[in-house]
Amino acid sequence: MGFTPVETILQTLKLLLPALIPSWRFFDTIAPSPRIEFTLLETAQETPVSWQEFRPLPSQLPVSSMLKRMFWNPRWNESLFLVSCAERLMANPTEHSSQEILNRIAIELKQGSRNAMATPYLQFRLVFLSREGTEIHQDITFISPVHRYIETANP
């Protein structure tokens, strides 16, 4: 016995709806995601003083940009990949996750036409922010070894 056209359409919608409207039940817990910060150093032995957030979120976004991002946003997808790498570093540190983060930072610095001669070394860290009452606490959970920026930027 075959399906009627209405039953076929309903069956198709039943299969498509989970793809169009995702469920959030796949999260075990909802916790803060790590922020990636980096610093540029003159020597490999230098103590980092100034850290910069990698790919900070904009404080405001025009509606036109929001609409565009709903359909095309490869940079955000890459940022989500970096968050996954950072979370993997927390759970089970691997060289691959660390190298992926380093490569993305180095490539972005290179695209910004940064002169690597003044500060040829690069280091990153993972930071979790949590709010306790009115105070925001910063927990540094991972600090990478120092890498030469020039070698990292040219994989």
Residue, then its C-alpha position, 0 to 999 in steps of 0.5 A: m500500500g503506497f502513501t498518498p501525496v499528503e502523507t508523502i509530504l508530511q513524511t518528508l517534512k518529518l525528516l527535514l524538520p530536525a535539519l532545519i530546526p536543530s535541537w539543543r538537547f545534544f549538549d550535556t551541560i551548558a558551560p562557558s566556552p574558552r576564549i583564545e588570547f595571544t601575545l607576541l614576544e621579542t624573544a622565546q624567553e620573554t615573559p608575556v605581559s600583554w595578551q590580546e583576544f583572538r577574534p573578539l566578537p563585535s559589540q554591535l552588528p548591523v541588521s544587514s550583516m546579521l541577515k548576511r551571516m545567516f546564510w554565509n559566515p565561513r569565519w564564524n564556522e572557523s571560529l567554532f572549529l577553534v572553540s572545539c580545538a580549545e575544548r579538546l585541549m582542555a579535555n585531552p591535549t593534542e599537538h593537532s589542536s594546539q597547532e590548528i589554533l597557532n596556525r589560524i592566529a599566525i595566518e591572521l597576523k600575516q594577513g594583517s601585514r604584521n612585521a614579524m621581525a620586531t616580535p617573531y614569537l607567538q604564544f596563546r592561552l585559553v581563558f574562561l570567564s565566569r560571573e560571580g555576583t557582579e564580579i567577572h573572574q578570569d581562569i587561565t586554563f592552558i598556556s601554549p609553549v612559545h613558537r616562532y611566528i615565522e615558522t608557524a605562519n608558513p605551514 
